[in-house]
Amino acid sequence: MDDRRILDTEQVDPPDAVAQIAEEFRAGFALVDKIDRPAVAIFGSARIGEEHPAYAAARVTGRLFGERGWAVVTGGGPGVMEAANRGAQEGAGLSVGFNIELPHEQRSNAYLDIEYTFRHFYARKVCFVKPSEGFVIFPGGFGTLDELFESLTLIQTGKVMHFPVVLFGSDYWGEFLEWMRNKPLREAMISPDDVGLLHLTDDPEEAVELVVERYEQRHAQVPAAAQKEDAQ
């Protein structure tokens, strides 16, 4: 795998690594430019099937975003990703999958309007964030947790705008939120505003509304700010 080769301490100068990464960014940004509407990134486990409650919920969530005219961006693989992309197509939305070459799990699903398979995680992550107006995080493993904390860190440090991060599934995420309040927050390692970045729900309609409402509020403020600047 290219990432492992680049990070290998034995490999001082991986051949063409910089050129490969630059080309991935160019290709990814070109596809991001084709997303002609607001988008939400939906993450979750690749290891669940259609019988899992998270699959059903992600499918409904994707469909509701599609019906609102949104694009749904996922990792393009099976499980929650497939469900969200499938729902987006069922709701007449735009279904986007940014996949990654892995030794297992990560086949592309069959419900993608725009797709690209990355070789490097960091280029892929940028293309998740760039078009997104919010993240909805379903139950998942290390990859899902990585995407969750990556988004929170980018928001906390001001690298991206404040957008909603919705945790879907109180049974799965409830104790995690309690730990956030009882450990990092109580010991002043994060602030109350940091915990406030997270929204917990079990309702697909609420998850969609949290993201769409924040997007509409932000865009409603832009004309007013522009008018004030013109008046000055």
Number of C-alpha atoms within 10 A of each C-alpha: 10 15 13 10 15 17 11 12 9 9 11 10 12 14 11 9 14 12 10 14 18 13 13 21 19 13 15 21 16 12 16 19 11 9 18 11 14 18 29 25 24 28 27 31 23 23 14 19 16 14 8 12 13 23 25 16 21 29 25 22 27 35 27 24 30 24 17 17 17 24 28 32 32 26 28 30 25 25 24 33 32 31 29 35 36 23 27 33 23 19 22 18 25 26 29 30 25 23 21 19 16 11 8 6 12 18 16 21 19 12 23 23 14 16 20 19 18 20 18 19 14 14 19 20 16 13 20 25 20 13 20 19 19 25 25 24 25 26 21 19 12 10 12 18 17 12 19 21 11 14 22 21 14 14 18 17 9 10 10 14 12 17 20 25 25 23 23 25 18 14 11 13 17 15 11 12 17 11 13 17 17 11 13 13 17 13 10 10 10 15 14 12 10 15 15 10 15 15 16 18 17 15 14 20 13 16 24 20 15 19 21 21 12 16 17 10 10 13 11 11 10 11 11 11 10 10 10 10 9 8 6 5
